[in-house]
Amino acid sequence: METPHDLPYDLAVIGGGVNGAAIARDGTGRGLSVLLLERGDLAQGTSSASTKLIHGGLRYLEHREFALVAEALHEREILWKQAPHIIWPMRFVLPVVPEGRPWWMLRTGLWFYDRMGGRKALPPTRHVKLDGRMGLQPEVRRGYEYSDCWVDDARLVVLLARDAADRGAEVRTRCAVTRLAREGHLWRIEAGGETFRAAMVVNAAGPQVGQVMDDAHSPRPGLLRRVRGSHIVVPRLHDDPRALFLQLPDGRICFAIPWQYAFTLIGTTDSEDGADADPPQASEAEIVYLLGAANHYFRRSLKREDVVWTYAGVRLLADDGSGKPEAATRGYRFEMDRGSDRHSAPLLSVLGGKITTHRTLAEAALERLGVMDNAGWTATAPLPGGDFTPDGLDEADNLAPVEQDIMAQAQHLSRATVHRLARAYGTDALGFVRGDMGRHFGQGFTEAELDHLTTREWAVTAQDVLWRRSKLGLWFSDDEVAALKVALGEDGP
């Protein structure tokens, strides 16, 4: 049954990935009434399938993307201060190898990388001797160490949406748009069996942005490229906290990142083959490629059975004429459709973008829509749970202040669980940790945490809980997953 809302929204955002959630948050903070519509779960698509880095993109210097790199580098420390529970510094080691770029080219690129983006707190580049350390082959003898940041990508999206909702936005998940049409000076949006109206619409649907443009009878901007990036997860390859930036014999690069305490994350690929699969999946060829990349550098020889998990995501990029998928720009651009006259309701479609530049993309999108009030407020506002100093959490033996507060409220929790809760929720964990946290589902996950995820973070299914709100799916047994599904009232296997 159609249930039209009485008052139109100032802004409707279609797509609950990082760009859509960031635009909804920024718009709400500027005083707009905002509706965020997502057809599935928040961060269900590309935004939970990244390499999980807040970085300038060292490799983009090679493609002369200087403005993009500078913008992203400038954002690193801003985002770290806003969400120090889910974003933190990581040092990266770039080995110098005969088949890679010459040392002077690497050093020159890193010199610019250190100076382009207003680095203040992050340590600078330095030369390092490797000599087979970090589990590497003994012939890998030297390299450079530089700074970037790590991010829990899916939790970032959830926190952006949570902040938008706390400021007044309406967030609807599992609410697919089925019709989008102009009626007078407003957009009529049919989604989830309801009808909404909005003065402006932002199409931030990621890989489905072209489909939304078609539904709205908005002209497409020429060719759009669907580029898939795939990753594999294997048992941890070394005990060093640093990540590796690996140059491969074919001229491409990939990362090997210590991840989730017991694993190494390896990726990404760039492929246009089979990019229409939904949901995207890493192909066997990509898995073999990433295993070969790791085996080229590490002493431990990985086999197919060592892969404990794979994931893939698709970026929709405007065709910039570059030949190879890895060379296509990761910068963002907008397509504005103002309809038949200047009074028509605008549709702004978002193409491309990186997790690192989500905040500046949101600012630029609202500027294109003519929303200038309170511009720049997101540069200093912490995300939910991030209201503590950036040095408040690390891997040291001593409990950080946030962890001490959690432990004081729930002394029965293990140190590992306390650290996980602090990393996931920051100070927001203090809203649900207590002496009796209800049923234990396993791996330190309790009924109290589940209630928080379902009432505050839009989690509905075990997939939402185990693979986006957390990565507990790496550890949960089949029986534990089944029990969680029952608790959620989820049907099916």
N, C-alpha and C positions, 0 to 999 in steps of 0.2 A: 504493500500500500504506500502510495506516495505521501510523504509528510513534509511539505515545504516549510522552511524556516521563515519566520516573519520578517526578520531584518537581514539584509545582505551583509556579508563580510566585506571588509575593505580589501582583503587579499586572501585568495585560495592558493595553496601550494600543492601541486600534485607530485608525489614522490617522497618517500620517507627514508631516503639515503642521506648522506652527509650534507650534500648541497641543499636539498629540500628542508632538512631539519634546521640547518644554519640560517636559511632565509626566513623560515617561520620564526625562529628565535629573535633574529635581528628586527624583523618587522614588528613583532609584538612589543619589543622594548622601545620602539619608536612611537608607540601609541596606536598602532593599527589593530583592528579586530581581524584575527587570522585563523584560517582553517587549514589544517594539514591533513591530506588524504594519502594513504598508502594502501596499495592493493593487497599486500601480504603483511609480513612483520617488518618492523623498523630494521634497517640495515640488512634486509634479507638477500639483497643482490650484491652489486659490486662493492658496496661500502664495507662489507664484512669479508671481502675476498682480496684485500690488498696485501702488500708485503709488510704492513703494520709499522710504517715509518713516518715520522715527521721530519722531512729532510728537504734540502734544496734541490736534490737531484744532480749529483756530481756528473753523471753521464750526459745530462742535457747541455752541459757546457760544450761538449763535443759537437752537438747539433746547433750551436750558436743560439740557444734559448736563454740569453743572458738576462732578459727582463723577468722571465719566469723564475729562473734560479734565484735572482736577487729578491723577488717578492716572497718566495718560499723560505729563503734563509731568514728574512726579516721576521717571519711568522713563528719560527721555531721557539724562541724564548718567550714570546707572548703566549703561545699555547701551553707551554710547559708551566708557566706561572698560573694559568687559569685552571689547569687540571693536573696537578702534580701527582695525583693518585693513579691516573691512567696514562700519563705521559712522563717519561723521564729520560735523562741523557744516556746515550750509549756510545762507546768508542768503537770505531770501525777500523780494521786493519786491511790495507790495500797492498797485497804482495807485489813486488816487482818480479816479473817473470820474462824469460827471453821471447816468448810468443806474444807478449802483451805490448802495451804502449811503452815507449822508452821512459826511463826514470825522469828525465828532464821535463817531459810533457806532463807526467803525473804531478811532479812537484810544482810546476807552473799552475796547473789547474787547481791544486789544493791551496796554493798561495792566494789565488783569486777567491776561492771558496771561503777562505777564512776572513776575507776583507769585504765581500760584497754585501753582506746582510746584517751588519750591526751586531756581530757576535760580542757578547759581554761576559756572561757567566760560563759559557761552554769553553773548555780548554782548547788550545790551538793544535794545529798539526805538528807532529814530530816524526823523526825518523826512528824506525825500530829494527832491531836485529831479531830474526825469526829462528833460523837454524833448526827448522823442524819443530818448533814449538807450536802450540795450539792444535796438535794432532796432524800437522801438515807433513808433507813429504820432506825428507831431509834436504833436498836440493832447493827448497824454498827458503832462501837465506835472509832476505831483507824486505822491507816495505815501508809504508807510511801509515801512521795512525791519525785519524781525524775524528771530529765530533759530529753527530746528528742525534736525533731522538727517536725513541720507540713509542708506539701508541697502541692501546687496545681499541682497534678501529670500530668494532660494533658497539662497544660501551660508549665511545665518544658520541655516536649518533643518538643513542638512547638518552644520554645526558643533555644533548642539545635540545631534543624534543621535550624532555622533562622540564628544562628551564623555560622553554617556550610555554608549556602548559601552566607552570607555576606563575607565569606573568600574564596568563589569561587566554592563551591560544587554545583552540579546540583541536585535539589530536585524535584522528580516527584511523586505526589500523584495521586491516582486513576489510577494507572499504574501497573496492575497485570502482573507478570511474567508468560508467557505461555510456554516458552521453555528455557532450560538452558543446554548448551552442550559445551564440549571442542572442539575447532578447532585449531589445531596446539598448540601454546604456549599461547593461549588466550581462554577466555570464550566468547561464543556467547550467548547473552541474548535477547530474544524476549519478549517485554513488551509494552502494549499500542499501538500496531500496528507499533512499531518501532523496529529496531535492534541496539543493543549496543554491544560493545566489551570491555572486561576488563582483565587486567593481573591477578587480584585476585578477589575473591568473598567472602564476609562474608554473611552467612545465619543467619540472626537475626530475623526470621519470627515468633518467639514466638510459639504459639500452632501449627502453620503450619510448623515448622522447619523440621519435619519428611517428610512432603509432598515435600518440596523443595529438601531434600536429595534424595528422590525417583526420582524426576524429573531429577536430575543431575546424576542419577545412582551411587550415593554415598552410601556406606554401612551404615546402621543404627547401633547405639551403643547399641545393646541389647534392653531391654524393656524401653519404655518411659511412664511416668505416667502423665496423664492429671488430675490435681487437681484444682477443682473449689473453689473459695472463693466468698461468697455472703455477701451483706450488705443491711441494711434497713435504711431509713431516716424517723424520726418522729419529731413532734414538740418538741422544746427544753425542756429538762427535768429539767434544773436548770440554774440559772443565773451566776454561777461561771465560770470563764474562763478556769479552769483546766479540763483536761480530766480524765477519769477513766479507770483503767486497772482491769478488773473483772475476778476473779477466779470462775469457774463454778463448780457445784457439780460433773460433770462427769470428772473433771480434766483438761478440756480445758479452754481456756481464750478467752475473747473478749474485745474490746474497746468500750467506749461510749464517743464520742468526740463532744464538741460544734462546730457547723459547720454552715457557711453561715448565721451567726447572729441570725437566728430564728429556727434552727433545731439542732437535735442531730443525729450524724452518729453512727450506731451500727454495729459492725462486727469484725472479719470475721469468716466464717465457713471454713472448709476444707472437701471437699467431692469428691469422685471419681464417684459417682452415677450420671448418666446423663451428664457427662462432655463433651459429643460429641455434644451437642446442639450448634447451631451457628445462631445467637449470643447467648452466654451463658445467662441464666436467673436464678434468685434465685427461687428455688423450694418452694412450699408452706410449706414443712416440714422445710426447712431452715428458712423461715420467722417466723414460729411458734417457732422454737428453739431460734432465736434471741429475739423475744418478751418475751419468758420465761426467758431468761437471764437477760433482763432489769427488768422484774417484780420481779425477785428474789432479786434485790438490791434496786430499787427505790420505793418510796412511791406511786407515780402515777402509776396506773394500765393501761398498754397499751393494746389496742385491735387491731384486724386486720385492722379496718377502720382508725386507727391512722397512718398507714404507708402511707407516701405521695410519696415515691419513693423507688425503689429497683434497685440494679445493681449487676452484677456478672462478674467475669473474670476467665480465665483459665491459669494456669501456666503449662508449659510442663517441667517436671523434669525427670532427669535420675533416674531410679529405683536403690536406694541405699540399698535395702533390708529391709527398715523400714516398719513395719506393718501398722501403721496408717498414713493417709494422712498428718496430722498435724506434724508428726515426720519426714517426708521426708525433706531432706536438701534443703535449699534455697540458698545454695552456687552455684556458676556458674562453668561450665566446658566447655571445647572446644573439638570438634572432627575435626581433620585435615585430609583432603583427598588430597593427593598430586598427585593423578593419577598414571599412569603407570610408570613414570620415574621422576627423579629429576628436569627435565625441564618443566614438566606439570604445568599448571596453578592451583594454590591451591584453595580449597574450605574449609573455616573455618566455622563450624556450632557452634552456641552458644546455650547452654542448661542452663536453670535456670537463677538465678540472682535476685537481688532485686533493687528496684528503688534507694536505698541508695548507692549501690555499682556500679552504672552505669559508673561512671568516671574511677574507677580503673579497671572495666571489659574492658572498651575500651582500656586502656593502655595495659592490658595483651593481648588482642586480637591482637593489632598491633605488639606487641613484638613477638607473636607466628608467625606472618607473616613476621618477620624479619625487620620490620620498626622501626628503633632505633633513627632516627634523631629527635631532638627537643622533646624528651620524657619528660613528666611531665609538659608541658606548661599549661595544663588545670587546674592545681592546683591553679593558681593565676589569671586566666583570668575571668572577670565577664561575665555573660550572658547578652544578650541585655536588657537594662533597669535597670540593677543591679549595676550601677556604682555610688553607694552612700553607706554610712556607715550602717552597719547592725542595728544600733539603730534608723534608720531614720523613721520607721513606727511602730506604736503600736495602741492600742485601746484607748489611752488617749484622753481627750477632746481637747487638744491643737493640732493645725495643724502641722504635721511634715513638714520639709523643702520641700520634694517632693510635698506634698499636697499644700503647699503655692505657689509653682511655677505653679501648675496646676490651682489653683484658680485665680492667677494673670492673666492667659491667658483666662480664661472662668469664669468670676465672677457670671454668671447666674446659674452655676451648683450647685446642692444641696451638702451639706456636705457628705451625704451618697454616692452620685455618685462620688464625688472627691476621697473619700476614696477607693471606689471600683476600680476606674481607677488607682490610685496609687498602689494598691495591685496587680492588674493584669499586668500593663505595666511598672511600675516604671518610670524612666525618659523618656522612649519611648513614654509615653502619651503626652509629650510636642510636639511631632511631629504631632499630629492631633487635640488636643484641641484648640479651638479658640472661638471667640465671637459668630459666627454663625456656629453651628455644623450640620445644615441641619435638615432633618426630624427627629422627635422624634417618636420612635416606642413603647415607654413605658418603665417604670422601669429605666429611665435615660439612655437608650440605644439610640444612635443617628446615623444618616447617616454617620457622620465623623468617628465614631468608626467602623461602618460596612465596610467602605471603607478601613480602616487600616487592618481589618481582612481578607478581600478578596484580597488585593494587597500585603500584607506583611506576612500574616500568613496562606495562602492556604485554607481559609475557603470557602466552596462552597454551603453548604446546611444550613438550619435552625438548623438541628441537630448539625452540626459542631459548629455553633455560640453559641447555647443555652446550650449545654451539654458538650462541650469540651473546646472551647475558654473561656467560662464562665459557670456559673450555673444559668443563668437567666431563664432557663426553669422551675425552681422551682416557679417562680413568674409570668411569662408571661401568659396572658389569651389566650384562643383559638383564639380570634379575633386578638390579637397582634402577635401570631405565624403565622396566615394566612397572615397578612400584610407583615411580614418579608419574608415569602416564595415568595410572589409576587415580592417584591423588589429584591430578589435573582434570579428571573426567574425560580423558582422551581415548577415543575408540581406535581400534586397529592395532596392528603389530608394532 
